[in-house]
Amino acid sequence: MKILLLEDDIILQEIMSEFLQEEGYDVEAYFDGEKALDAIASRTFDMLLLDVNVPNINGFEILSYLREIGNTTPAIYITSLSGISDLKKGFAIGADDYLKKPFELEELDARIQRIVKVHRLQDEIEFDGIKFIPKAHQLLSGNTLIEMRQKEAQVLEYFVRNSGKIISCDEIIENIWEDDNVPTHATIRTYIKNLRKMFDKDYFDNIKGEGYRFNIVRT
């Protein structure tokens, strides 16, 4: 699992990073909210650990923005703020958990594992010798690991779980995009074009006038 840690206390950041790495997590640590947000925009993370009072962009603002644009990456606030109003605000924004400082490192790991279980982050789908981990946005083909964007993973998961069925662009939009900022059919075709490039075989059949069919069985 890849975790982004935002913590401006350098000593605590180092302690947490070392502990999490020893537990087998891949950790990227930041003390500045703006740099953390830039990292989230350019890479895929399985979980966010966010302090609130950090330089430039605080943790509340970061998660609020991410949820507004449809980023559903699980997040835990790790903060010294202890008021009930802060707790309520964190959950209202879209946090999955809220851990007050000081805390035991084992408690942090327990809370991470709970979220992994709830969100089924380690679920795998296997087809044609390929491992697909939808929640982690990853494809593993042989020794090659492909990192995907969130929507690419969601589109692929919908096709894989509906293998053999003809799926229109409208059906994809209806089942994946939950807000009013829906894509055009041209955008959906671009997603499928990008997905095709990730495989050695072309699993997508283009059914003229109807949509696409994900065909795992290739003859």
MODELLER restraints for C-alpha pairs under 7 A, 6 or more apart:
rsr = mdl.restraints
at = mdl.atoms
rsr.add(forms.Gaussian(group=physical.xy_distance, feature=features.Distance(at['CA:1:A'], at['CA:25:A']), mean=5.34, stdev=0.5))
rsr.add(forms.Gaussian(group=physical.xy_distance, feature=features.Distance(at['CA:1:A'], at['CA:26:A']), mean=5.95, stdev=0.5))
rsr.add(forms.Gaussian(group=physical.xy_distance, feature=features.Distance(at['CA:1:A'], at['CA:46:A']), mean=5.95, stdev=0.5))
rsr.add(forms.Gaussian(group=physical.xy_distance, feature=features.Distance(at['CA:2:A'], at['CA:25:A']), mean=6.16, stdev=0.5))
rsr.add(forms.Gaussian(group=physical.xy_distance, feature=features.Distance(at['CA:2:A'], at['CA:26:A']), mean=4.62, stdev=0.5))
rsr.add(forms.Gaussian(group=physical.xy_distance, feature=features.Distance(at['CA:2:A'], at['CA:27:A']), mean=5.93, stdev=0.5))
rsr.add(forms.Gaussian(group=physical.xy_distance, feature=features.Distance(at['CA:2:A'], at['CA:45:A']), mean=5.20, stdev=0.5))
rsr.add(forms.Gaussian(group=physical.xy_distance, feature=features.Distance(at['CA:2:A'], at['CA:46:A']), mean=5.27, stdev=0.5))
rsr.add(forms.Gaussian(group=physical.xy_distance, feature=features.Distance(at['CA:2:A'], at['CA:47:A']), mean=6.76, stdev=0.5))
rsr.add(forms.Gaussian(group=physical.xy_distance, feature=features.Distance(at['CA:3:A'], at['CA:25:A']), mean=6.90, stdev=0.5))
rsr.add(forms.Gaussian(group=physical.xy_distance, feature=features.Distance(at['CA:3:A'], at['CA:26:A']), mean=6.02, stdev=0.5))
rsr.add(forms.Gaussian(group=physical.xy_distance, feature=features.Distance(at['CA:3:A'], at['CA:27:A']), mean=4.87, stdev=0.5))
rsr.add(forms.Gaussian(group=physical.xy_distance, feature=features.Distance(at['CA:3:A'], at['CA:28:A']), mean=6.36, stdev=0.5))
rsr.add(forms.Gaussian(group=physical.xy_distance, feature=features.Distance(at['CA:3:A'], at['CA:45:A']), mean=5.74, stdev=0.5))
rsr.add(forms.Gaussian(group=physical.xy_distance, feature=features.Distance(at['CA:3:A'], at['CA:46:A']), mean=5.92, stdev=0.5))
rsr.add(forms.Gaussian(group=physical.xy_distance, feature=features.Distance(at['CA:3:A'], at['CA:47:A']), mean=4.96, stdev=0.5))
rsr.add(forms.Gaussian(group=physical.xy_distance, feature=features.Distance(at['CA:3:A'], at['CA:48:A']), mean=5.84, stdev=0.5))
rsr.add(forms.Gaussian(group=physical.xy_distance, feature=features.Distance(at['CA:4:A'], at['CA:27:A']), mean=5.92, stdev=0.5))
rsr.add(forms.Gaussian(group=physical.xy_distance, feature=features.Distance(at['CA:4:A'], at['CA:28:A']), mean=5.00, stdev=0.5))
rsr.add(forms.Gaussian(group=physical.xy_distance, feature=features.Distance(at['CA:4:A'], at['CA:29:A']), mean=5.98, stdev=0.5))
rsr.add(forms.Gaussian(group=physical.xy_distance, feature=features.Distance(at['CA:4:A'], at['CA:45:A']), mean=6.52, stdev=0.5))
rsr.add(forms.Gaussian(group=physical.xy_distance, feature=features.Distance(at['CA:4:A'], at['CA:47:A']), mean=6.46, stdev=0.5))
rsr.add(forms.Gaussian(group=physical.xy_distance, feature=features.Distance(at['CA:4:A'], at['CA:48:A']), mean=4.95, stdev=0.5))
rsr.add(forms.Gaussian(group=physical.xy_distance, feature=features.Distance(at['CA:4:A'], at['CA:49:A']), mean=6.11, stdev=0.5))
rsr.add(forms.Gaussian(group=physical.xy_distance, feature=features.Distance(at['CA:5:A'], at['CA:27:A']), mean=6.88, stdev=0.5))
rsr.add(forms.Gaussian(group=physical.xy_distance, feature=features.Distance(at['CA:5:A'], at['CA:28:A']), mean=6.07, stdev=0.5))
rsr.add(forms.Gaussian(group=physical.xy_distance, feature=features.Distance(at['CA:5:A'], at['CA:29:A']), mean=4.60, stdev=0.5))
rsr.add(forms.Gaussian(group=physical.xy_distance, feature=features.Distance(at['CA:5:A'], at['CA:30:A']), mean=6.15, stdev=0.5))
rsr.add(forms.Gaussian(group=physical.xy_distance, feature=features.Distance(at['CA:5:A'], at['CA:48:A']), mean=6.22, stdev=0.5))
rsr.add(forms.Gaussian(group=physical.xy_distance, feature=features.Distance(at['CA:5:A'], at['CA:49:A']), mean=4.79, stdev=0.5))
rsr.add(forms.Gaussian(group=physical.xy_distance, feature=features.Distance(at['CA:5:A'], at['CA:50:A']), mean=6.19, stdev=0.5))
rsr.add(forms.Gaussian(group=physical.xy_distance, feature=features.Distance(at['CA:6:A'], at['CA:29:A']), mean=5.90, stdev=0.5))
rsr.add(forms.Gaussian(group=physical.xy_distance, feature=features.Distance(at['CA:6:A'], at['CA:30:A']), mean=4.83, stdev=0.5))
rsr.add(forms.Gaussian(group=physical.xy_distance, feature=features.Distance(at['CA:6:A'], at['CA:31:A']), mean=5.52, stdev=0.5))
rsr.add(forms.Gaussian(group=physical.xy_distance, feature=features.Distance(at['CA:6:A'], at['CA:36:A']), mean=6.70, stdev=0.5))
rsr.add(forms.Gaussian(group=physical.xy_distance, feature=features.Distance(at['CA:6:A'], at['CA:49:A']), mean=6.09, stdev=0.5))
rsr.add(forms.Gaussian(group=physical.xy_distance, feature=features.Distance(at['CA:6:A'], at['CA:50:A']), mean=4.88, stdev=0.5))
rsr.add(forms.Gaussian(group=physical.xy_distance, feature=features.Distance(at['CA:6:A'], at['CA:51:A']), mean=5.71, stdev=0.5))
rsr.add(forms.Gaussian(group=physical.xy_distance, feature=features.Distance(at['CA:7:A'], at['CA:13:A']), mean=5.63, stdev=0.5))
rsr.add(forms.Gaussian(group=physical.xy_distance, feature=features.Distance(at['CA:7:A'], at['CA:30:A']), mean=6.24, stdev=0.5))
rsr.add(forms.Gaussian(group=physical.xy_distance, feature=features.Distance(at['CA:7:A'], at['CA:31:A']), mean=4.90, stdev=0.5))
rsr.add(forms.Gaussian(group=physical.xy_distance, feature=features.Distance(at['CA:7:A'], at['CA:50:A']), mean=6.74, stdev=0.5))
rsr.add(forms.Gaussian(group=physical.xy_distance, feature=features.Distance(at['CA:7:A'], at['CA:51:A']), mean=5.30, stdev=0.5))
rsr.add(forms.Gaussian(group=physical.xy_distance, feature=features.Distance(at['CA:8:A'], at['CA:31:A']), mean=4.00, stdev=0.5))
rsr.add(forms.Gaussian(group=physical.xy_distance, feature=features.Distance(at['CA:8:A'], at['CA:32:A']), mean=6.76, stdev=0.5))
rsr.add(forms.Gaussian(group=physical.xy_distance, feature=features.Distance(at['CA:8:A'], at['CA:54:A']), mean=5.74, stdev=0.5))
rsr.add(forms.Gaussian(group=physical.xy_distance, feature=features.Distance(at['CA:17:A'], at['CA:27:A']), mean=6.34, stdev=0.5))
rsr.add(forms.Gaussian(group=physical.xy_distance, feature=features.Distance(at['CA:21:A'], at['CA:27:A']), mean=6.57, stdev=0.5))
rsr.add(forms.Gaussian(group=physical.xy_distance, feature=features.Distance(at['CA:30:A'], at['CA:36:A']), mean=5.84, stdev=0.5))
rsr.add(forms.Gaussian(group=physical.xy_distance, feature=features.Distance(at['CA:31:A'], at['CA:54:A']), mean=6.68, stdev=0.5))
rsr.add(forms.Gaussian(group=physical.xy_distance, feature=features.Distance(at['CA:32:A'], at['CA:54:A']), mean=6.03, stdev=0.5))
rsr.add(forms.Gaussian(group=physical.xy_distance, feature=features.Distance(at['CA:32:A'], at['CA:55:A']), mean=5.11, stdev=0.5))
rsr.add(forms.Gaussian(group=physical.xy_distance, feature=features.Distance(at['CA:32:A'], at['CA:56:A']), mean=6.53, stdev=0.5))
rsr.add(forms.Gaussian(group=physical.xy_distance, feature=features.Distance(at['CA:33:A'], at['CA:54:A']), mean=6.06, stdev=0.5))
rsr.add(forms.Gaussian(group=physical.xy_distance, feature=features.Distance(at['CA:33:A'], at['CA:55:A']), mean=5.91, stdev=0.5))
rsr.add(forms.Gaussian(group=physical.xy_distance, feature=features.Distance(at['CA:33:A'], at['CA:56:A']), mean=5.76, stdev=0.5))
rsr.add(forms.Gaussian(group=physical.xy_distance, feature=features.Distance(at['CA:33:A'], at['CA:57:A']), mean=4.57, stdev=0.5))
rsr.add(forms.Gaussian(group=physical.xy_distance, feature=features.Distance(at['CA:33:A'], at['CA:58:A']), mean=5.85, stdev=0.5))
rsr.add(forms.Gaussian(group=physical.xy_distance, feature=features.Distance(at['CA:33:A'], at['CA:59:A']), mean=6.93, stdev=0.5))
rsr.add(forms.Gaussian(group=physical.xy_distance, feature=features.Distance(at['CA:34:A'], at['CA:56:A']), mean=5.95, stdev=0.5))
rsr.add(forms.Gaussian(group=physical.xy_distance, feature=features.Distance(at['CA:34:A'], at['CA:57:A']), mean=5.53, stdev=0.5))
rsr.add(forms.Gaussian(group=physical.xy_distance, feature=features.Distance(at['CA:37:A'], at['CA:62:A']), mean=6.75, stdev=0.5))
rsr.add(forms.Gaussian(group=physical.xy_distance, feature=features.Distance(at['CA:44:A'], at['CA:149:A']), mean=6.59, stdev=0.5))
rsr.add(forms.Gaussian(group=physical.xy_distance, feature=features.Distance(at['CA:46:A'], at['CA:73:A']), mean=6.23, stdev=0.5))
rsr.add(forms.Gaussian(group=physical.xy_distance, feature=features.Distance(at['CA:46:A'], at['CA:136:A']), mean=5.61, stdev=0.5))
rsr.add(forms.Gaussian(group=physical.xy_distance, feature=features.Distance(at['CA:47:A'], at['CA:73:A']), mean=5.82, stdev=0.5))
rsr.add(forms.Gaussian(group=physical.xy_distance, feature=features.Distance(at['CA:47:A'], at['CA:74:A']), mean=5.06, stdev=0.5))
rsr.add(forms.Gaussian(group=physical.xy_distance, feature=features.Distance(at['CA:47:A'], at['CA:75:A']), mean=5.73, stdev=0.5))
rsr.add(forms.Gaussian(group=physical.xy_distance, feature=features.Distance(at['CA:48:A'], at['CA:74:A']), mean=6.27, stdev=0.5))
rsr.add(forms.Gaussian(group=physical.xy_distance, feature=features.Distance(at['CA:48:A'], at['CA:75:A']), mean=4.51, stdev=0.5))
rsr.add(forms.Gaussian(group=physical.xy_distance, feature=features.Distance(at['CA:48:A'], at['CA:76:A']), mean=6.25, stdev=0.5))
rsr.add(forms.Gaussian(group=physical.xy_distance, feature=features.Distance(at['CA:49:A'], at['CA:75:A']), mean=5.86, stdev=0.5))
rsr.add(forms.Gaussian(group=physical.xy_distance, feature=features.Distance(at['CA:49:A'], at['CA:76:A']), mean=4.97, stdev=0.5))
rsr.add(forms.Gaussian(group=physical.xy_distance, feature=features.Distance(at['CA:49:A'], at['CA:77:A']), mean=5.94, stdev=0.5))
rsr.add(forms.Gaussian(group=physical.xy_distance, feature=features.Distance(at['CA:49:A'], at['CA:78:A']), mean=6.56, stdev=0.5))
rsr.add(forms.Gaussian(group=physical.xy_distance, feature=features.Distance(at['CA:50:A'], at['CA:59:A']), mean=5.70, stdev=0.5))
rsr.add(forms.Gaussian(group=physical.xy_distance, feature=features.Distance(at['CA:50:A'], at['CA:76:A']), mean=6.20, stdev=0.5))
rsr.add(forms.Gaussian(group=physical.xy_distance, feature=features.Distance(at['CA:50:A'], at['CA:77:A']), mean=4.82, stdev=0.5))
rsr.add(forms.Gaussian(group=physical.xy_distance, feature=features.Distance(at['CA:50:A'], at['CA:78:A']), mean=5.73, stdev=0.5))
rsr.add(forms.Gaussian(group=physical.xy_distance, feature=features.Distance(at['CA:51:A'], at['CA:59:A']), mean=5.71, stdev=0.5))
rsr.add(forms.Gaussian(group=physical.xy_distance, feature=features.Distance(at['CA:51:A'], at['CA:77:A']), mean=5.81, stdev=0.5))
rsr.add(forms.Gaussian(group=physical.xy_distance, feature=features.Distance(at['CA:51:A'], at['CA:78:A']), mean=4.94, stdev=0.5))
rsr.add(forms.Gaussian(group=physical.xy_distance, feature=features.Distance(at['CA:51:A'], at['CA:79:A']), mean=5.16, stdev=0.5))
rsr.add(forms.Gaussian(group=physical.xy_distance, feature=features.Distance(at['CA:52:A'], at['CA:58:A']), mean=5.27, stdev=0.5))
rsr.add(forms.Gaussian(group=physical.xy_distance, feature=features.Distance(at['CA:52:A'], at['CA:59:A']), mean=4.04, stdev=0.5))
rsr.add(forms.Gaussian(group=physical.xy_distance, feature=features.Distance(at['CA:52:A'], at['CA:60:A']), mean=6.06, stdev=0.5))
rsr.add(forms.Gaussian(group=physical.xy_distance, feature=features.Distance(at['CA:52:A'], at['CA:79:A']), mean=5.99, stdev=0.5))
rsr.add(forms.Gaussian(group=physical.xy_distance, feature=features.Distance(at['CA:53:A'], at['CA:59:A']), mean=6.68, stdev=0.5))
rsr.add(forms.Gaussian(group=physical.xy_distance, feature=features.Distance(at['CA:60:A'], at['CA:90:A']), mean=6.81, stdev=0.5))
rsr.add(forms.Gaussian(group=physical.xy_distance, feature=features.Distance(at['CA:63:A'], at['CA:93:A']), mean=6.79, stdev=0.5))
rsr.add(forms.Gaussian(group=physical.xy_distance, feature=features.Distance(at['CA:64:A'], at['CA:93:A']), mean=5.45, stdev=0.5))
rsr.add(forms.Gaussian(group=physical.xy_distance, feature=features.Distance(at['CA:67:A'], at['CA:94:A']), mean=6.85, stdev=0.5))
rsr.add(forms.Gaussian(group=physical.xy_distance, feature=features.Distance(at['CA:74:A'], at['CA:96:A']), mean=6.05, stdev=0.5))
rsr.add(forms.Gaussian(group=physical.xy_distance, feature=features.Distance(at['CA:75:A'], at['CA:95:A']), mean=5.25, stdev=0.5))
rsr.add(forms.Gaussian(group=physical.xy_distance, feature=features.Distance(at['CA:75:A'], at['CA:96:A']), mean=5.45, stdev=0.5))
rsr.add(forms.Gaussian(group=physical.xy_distance, feature=features.Distance(at['CA:75:A'], at['CA:97:A']), mean=6.86, stdev=0.5))
rsr.add(forms.Gaussian(group=physical.xy_distance, feature=features.Distance(at['CA:76:A'], at['CA:95:A']), mean=5.91, stdev=0.5))
rsr.add(forms.Gaussian(group=physical.xy_distance, feature=features.Distance(at['CA:76:A'], at['CA:96:A']), mean=5.75, stdev=0.5))
rsr.add(forms.Gaussian(group=physical.xy_distance, feature=features.Distance(at['CA:76:A'], at['CA:97:A']), mean=4.72, stdev=0.5))
rsr.add(forms.Gaussian(group=physical.xy_distance, feature=features.Distance(at['CA:76:A'], at['CA:98:A']), mean=5.54, stdev=0.5))
rsr.add(forms.Gaussian(group=physical.xy_distance, feature=features.Distance(at['CA:77:A'], at['CA:95:A']), mean=6.87, stdev=0.5))
rsr.add(forms.Gaussian(group=physical.xy_distance, feature=features.Distance(at['CA:77:A'], at['CA:97:A']), mean=6.40, stdev=0.5))
rsr.add(forms.Gaussian(group=physical.xy_distance, feature=features.Distance(at['CA:77:A'], at['CA:98:A']), mean=4.71, stdev=0.5))
rsr.add(forms.Gaussian(group=physical.xy_distance, feature=features.Distance(at['CA:77:A'], at['CA:99:A']), mean=5.97, stdev=0.5))
rsr.add(forms.Gaussian(group=physical.xy_distance, feature=features.Distance(at['CA:78:A'], at['CA:98:A']), mean=6.21, stdev=0.5))
rsr.add(forms.Gaussian(group=physical.xy_distance, feature=features.Distance(at['CA:78:A'], at['CA:99:A']), mean=4.86, stdev=0.5))
rsr.add(forms.Gaussian(group=physical.xy_distance, feature=features.Distance(at['CA:78:A'], at['CA:100:A']), mean=5.88, stdev=0.5))
rsr.add(forms.Gaussian(group=physical.xy_distance, feature=features.Distance(at['CA:78:A'], at['CA:101:A']), mean=6.76, stdev=0.5))
rsr.add(forms.Gaussian(group=physical.xy_distance, feature=features.Distance(at['CA:79:A'], at['CA:99:A']), mean=6.59, stdev=0.5))
rsr.add(forms.Gaussian(group=physical.xy_distance, feature=features.Distance(at['CA:79:A'], at['CA:100:A']), mean=5.29, stdev=0.5))
rsr.add(forms.Gaussian(group=physical.xy_distance, feature=features.Distance(at['CA:79:A'], at['CA:101:A']), mean=5.63, stdev=0.5))
rsr.add(forms.Gaussian(group=physical.xy_distance, feature=features.Distance(at['CA:80:A'], at['CA:100:A']), mean=5.59, stdev=0.5))
rsr.add(forms.Gaussian(group=physical.xy_distance, feature=features.Distance(at['CA:80:A'], at['CA:101:A']), mean=4.86, stdev=0.5))
rsr.add(forms.Gaussian(group=physical.xy_distance, feature=features.Distance(at['CA:81:A'], at['CA:100:A']), mean=6.98, stdev=0.5))
rsr.add(forms.Gaussian(group=physical.xy_distance, feature=features.Distance(at['CA:82:A'], at['CA:100:A']), mean=6.61, stdev=0.5))
rsr.add(forms.Gaussian(group=physical.xy_distance, feature=features.Distance(at['CA:121:A'], at['CA:135:A']), mean=4.98, stdev=0.5))
rsr.add(forms.Gaussian(group=physical.xy_distance, feature=features.Distance(at['CA:121:A'], at['CA:136:A']), mean=6.18, stdev=0.5))
rsr.add(forms.Gaussian(group=physical.xy_distance, feature=features.Distance(at['CA:122:A'], at['CA:133:A']), mean=6.72, stdev=0.5))
rsr.add(forms.Gaussian(group=physical.xy_distance, feature=features.Distance(at['CA:123:A'], at['CA:133:A']), mean=6.01, stdev=0.5))
rsr.add(forms.Gaussian(group=physical.xy_distance, feature=features.Distance(at['CA:124:A'], at['CA:131:A']), mean=6.36, stdev=0.5))
rsr.add(forms.Gaussian(group=physical.xy_distance, feature=features.Distance(at['CA:124:A'], at['CA:132:A']), mean=5.53, stdev=0.5))
rsr.add(forms.Gaussian(group=physical.xy_distance, feature=features.Distance(at['CA:124:A'], at['CA:133:A']), mean=4.62, stdev=0.5))
rsr.add(forms.Gaussian(group=physical.xy_distance, feature=features.Distance(at['CA:125:A'], at['CA:131:A']), mean=5.84, stdev=0.5))
rsr.add(forms.Gaussian(group=physical.xy_distance, feature=features.Distance(at['CA:125:A'], at['CA:132:A']), mean=5.01, stdev=0.5))
rsr.add(forms.Gaussian(group=physical.xy_distance, feature=features.Distance(at['CA:125:A'], at['CA:133:A']), mean=6.34, stdev=0.5))
rsr.add(forms.Gaussian(group=physical.xy_distance, feature=features.Distance(at['CA:126:A'], at['CA:132:A']), mean=6.10, stdev=0.5))
rsr.add(forms.Gaussian(group=physical.xy_distance, feature=features.Distance(at['CA:128:A'], at['CA:216:A']), mean=6.97, stdev=0.5))
rsr.add(forms.Gaussian(group=physical.xy_distance, feature=features.Distance(at['CA:130:A'], at['CA:140:A']), mean=5.89, stdev=0.5))
rsr.add(forms.Gaussian(group=physical.xy_distance, feature=features.Distance(at['CA:130:A'], at['CA:141:A']), mean=4.87, stdev=0.5))
rsr.add(forms.Gaussian(group=physical.xy_distance, feature=features.Distance(at['CA:131:A'], at['CA:139:A']), mean=5.80, stdev=0.5))
rsr.add(forms.Gaussian(group=physical.xy_distance, feature=features.Distance(at['CA:131:A'], at['CA:140:A']), mean=5.00, stdev=0.5))
rsr.add(forms.Gaussian(group=physical.xy_distance, feature=features.Distance(at['CA:131:A'], at['CA:141:A']), mean=6.51, stdev=0.5))
rsr.add(forms.Gaussian(group=physical.xy_distance, feature=features.Distance(at['CA:132:A'], at['CA:138:A']), mean=6.02, stdev=0.5))
rsr.add(forms.Gaussian(group=physical.xy_distance, feature=features.Distance(at['CA:132:A'], at['CA:139:A']), mean=4.62, stdev=0.5))
rsr.add(forms.Gaussian(group=physical.xy_distance, feature=features.Distance(at['CA:132:A'], at['CA:140:A']), mean=6.39, stdev=0.5))
rsr.add(forms.Gaussian(group=physical.xy_distance, feature=features.Distance(at['CA:133:A'], at['CA:139:A']), mean=6.38, stdev=0.5))
rsr.add(forms.Gaussian(group=physical.xy_distance, feature=features.Distance(at['CA:134:A'], at['CA:153:A']), mean=5.62, stdev=0.5))
rsr.add(forms.Gaussian(group=physical.xy_distance, feature=features.Distance(at['CA:134:A'], at['CA:154:A']), mean=6.89, stdev=0.5))
rsr.add(forms.Gaussian(group=physical.xy_distance, feature=features.Distance(at['CA:134:A'], at['CA:157:A']), mean=6.32, stdev=0.5))
rsr.add(forms.Gaussian(group=physical.xy_distance, feature=features.Distance(at['CA:137:A'], at['CA:147:A']), mean=6.12, stdev=0.5))
rsr.add(forms.Gaussian(group=physical.xy_distance, feature=features.Distance(at['CA:137:A'], at['CA:148:A']), mean=5.02, stdev=0.5))
rsr.add(forms.Gaussian(group=physical.xy_distance, feature=features.Distance(at['CA:137:A'], at['CA:149:A']), mean=6.39, stdev=0.5))
rsr.add(forms.Gaussian(group=physical.xy_distance, feature=features.Distance(at['CA:137:A'], at['CA:150:A']), mean=6.11, stdev=0.5))
rsr.add(forms.Gaussian(group=physical.xy_distance, feature=features.Distance(at['CA:137:A'], at['CA:153:A']), mean=5.27, stdev=0.5))
rsr.add(forms.Gaussian(group=physical.xy_distance, feature=features.Distance(at['CA:138:A'], at['CA:145:A']), mean=6.89, stdev=0.5))
rsr.add(forms.Gaussian(group=physical.xy_distance, feature=features.Distance(at['CA:138:A'], at['CA:146:A']), mean=5.64, stdev=0.5))
rsr.add(forms.Gaussian(group=physical.xy_distance, feature=features.Distance(at['CA:138:A'], at['CA:147:A']), mean=4.88, stdev=0.5))
rsr.add(forms.Gaussian(group=physical.xy_distance, feature=features.Distance(at['CA:138:A'], at['CA:148:A']), mean=5.80, stdev=0.5))
rsr.add(forms.Gaussian(group=physical.xy_distance, feature=features.Distance(at['CA:139:A'], at['CA:145:A']), mean=5.78, stdev=0.5))
rsr.add(forms.Gaussian(group=physical.xy_distance, feature=features.Distance(at['CA:139:A'], at['CA:146:A']), mean=5.01, stdev=0.5))
rsr.add(forms.Gaussian(group=physical.xy_distance, feature=features.Distance(at['CA:139:A'], at['CA:147:A']), mean=6.69, stdev=0.5))
rsr.add(forms.Gaussian(group=physical.xy_distance, feature=features.Distance(at['CA:140:A'], at['CA:146:A']), mean=6.35, stdev=0.5))
rsr.add(forms.Gaussian(group=physical.xy_distance, feature=features.Distance(at['CA:152:A'], at['CA:191:A']), mean=6.24, stdev=0.5))
rsr.add(forms.Gaussian(group=physical.xy_distance, feature=features.Distance(at['CA:154:A'], at['CA:176:A']), mean=6.90, stdev=0.5))
rsr.add(forms.Gaussian(group=physical.xy_distance, feature=features.Distance(at['CA:159:A'], at['CA:214:A']), mean=5.74, stdev=0.5))
rsr.add(forms.Gaussian(group=physical.xy_distance, feature=features.Distance(at['CA:160:A'], at['CA:214:A']), mean=6.57, stdev=0.5))
rsr.add(forms.Gaussian(group=physical.xy_distance, feature=features.Distance(at['CA:163:A'], at['CA:213:A']), mean=6.94, stdev=0.5))
rsr.add(forms.Gaussian(group=physical.xy_distance, feature=features.Distance(at['CA:163:A'], at['CA:214:A']), mean=5.09, stdev=0.5))
rsr.add(forms.Gaussian(group=physical.xy_distance, feature=features.Distance(at['CA:163:A'], at['CA:215:A']), mean=6.09, stdev=0.5))
rsr.add(forms.Gaussian(group=physical.xy_distance, feature=features.Distance(at['CA:163:A'], at['CA:216:A']), mean=6.93, stdev=0.5))
rsr.add(forms.Gaussian(group=physical.xy_distance, feature=features.Distance(at['CA:164:A'], at['CA:213:A']), mean=5.74, stdev=0.5))
rsr.add(forms.Gaussian(group=physical.xy_distance, feature=features.Distance(at['CA:164:A'], at['CA:214:A']), mean=5.69, stdev=0.5))
rsr.add(forms.Gaussian(group=physical.xy_distance, feature=features.Distance(at['CA:164:A'], at['CA:215:A']), mean=5.52, stdev=0.5))
rsr.add(forms.Gaussian(group=physical.xy_distance, feature=features.Distance(at['CA:165:A'], at['CA:213:A']), mean=5.59, stdev=0.5))
rsr.add(forms.Gaussian(group=physical.xy_distance, feature=features.Distance(at['CA:166:A'], at['CA:211:A']), mean=6.16, stdev=0.5))
rsr.add(forms.Gaussian(group=physical.xy_distance, feature=features.Distance(at['CA:166:A'], at['CA:212:A']), mean=5.40, stdev=0.5))
rsr.add(forms.Gaussian(group=physical.xy_distance, feature=features.Distance(at['CA:166:A'], at['CA:213:A']), mean=4.56, stdev=0.5))
rsr.add(forms.Gaussian(group=physical.xy_distance, feature=features.Distance(at['CA:167:A'], at['CA:211:A']), mean=5.32, stdev=0.5))
rsr.add(forms.Gaussian(group=physical.xy_distance, feature=features.Distance(at['CA:167:A'], at['CA:212:A']), mean=5.27, stdev=0.5))
rsr.add(forms.Gaussian(group=physical.xy_distance, feature=features.Distance(at['CA:167:A'], at['CA:213:A']), mean=6.11, stdev=0.5))
rsr.add(forms.Gaussian(group=physical.xy_distance, feature=features.Distance(at['CA:168:A'], at['CA:210:A']), mean=5.86, stdev=0.5))
rsr.add(forms.Gaussian(group=physical.xy_distance, feature=features.Distance(at['CA:168:A'], at['CA:211:A']), mean=4.15, stdev=0.5))
rsr.add(forms.Gaussian(group=physical.xy_distance, feature=features.Distance(at['CA:168:A'], at['CA:212:A']), mean=6.36, stdev=0.5))
rsr.add(forms.Gaussian(group=physical.xy_distance, feature=features.Distance(at['CA:169:A'], at['CA:185:A']), mean=5.90, stdev=0.5))
rsr.add(forms.Gaussian(group=physical.xy_distance, feature=features.Distance(at['CA:169:A'], at['CA:188:A']), mean=6.44, stdev=0.5))
rsr.add(forms.Gaussian(group=physical.xy_distance, feature=features.Distance(at['CA:169:A'], at['CA:211:A']), mean=6.30, stdev=0.5))
rsr.add(forms.Gaussian(group=physical.xy_distance, feature=features.Distance(at['CA:173:A'], at['CA:182:A']), mean=6.81, stdev=0.5))
rsr.add(forms.Gaussian(group=physical.xy_distance, feature=features.Distance(at['CA:196:A'], at['CA:202:A']), mean=5.97, stdev=0.5))
rsr.add(forms.Gaussian(group=physical.xy_distance, feature=features.Distance(at['CA:203:A'], at['CA:214:A']), mean=5.52, stdev=0.5))
rsr.add(forms.Gaussian(group=physical.xy_distance, feature=features.Distance(at['CA:203:A'], at['CA:215:A']), mean=5.14, stdev=0.5))
rsr.add(forms.Gaussian(group=physical.xy_distance, feature=features.Distance(at['CA:203:A'], at['CA:216:A']), mean=6.04, stdev=0.5))
rsr.add(forms.Gaussian(group=physical.xy_distance, feature=features.Distance(at['CA:204:A'], at['CA:212:A']), mean=6.29, stdev=0.5))
rsr.add(forms.Gaussian(group=physical.xy_distance, feature=features.Distance(at['CA:204:A'], at['CA:213:A']), mean=5.66, stdev=0.5))
rsr.add(forms.Gaussian(group=physical.xy_distance, feature=features.Distance(at['CA:204:A'], at['CA:214:A']), mean=4.78, stdev=0.5))
rsr.add(forms.Gaussian(group=physical.xy_distance, feature=features.Distance(at['CA:204:A'], at['CA:215:A']), mean=6.19, stdev=0.5))
rsr.add(forms.Gaussian(group=physical.xy_distance, feature=features.Distance(at['CA:205:A'], at['CA:212:A']), mean=5.49, stdev=0.5))
rsr.add(forms.Gaussian(group=physical.xy_distance, feature=features.Distance(at['CA:205:A'], at['CA:213:A']), mean=5.03, stdev=0.5))
rsr.add(forms.Gaussian(group=physical.xy_distance, feature=features.Distance(at['CA:205:A'], at['CA:214:A']), mean=6.34, stdev=0.5))
rsr.add(forms.Gaussian(group=physical.xy_distance, feature=features.Distance(at['CA:205:A'], at['CA:215:A']), mean=6.80, stdev=0.5))
rsr.add(forms.Gaussian(group=physical.xy_distance, feature=features.Distance(at['CA:206:A'], at['CA:212:A']), mean=4.77, stdev=0.5))
rsr.add(forms.Gaussian(group=physical.xy_distance, feature=features.Distance(at['CA:206:A'], at['CA:213:A']), mean=6.70, stdev=0.5))
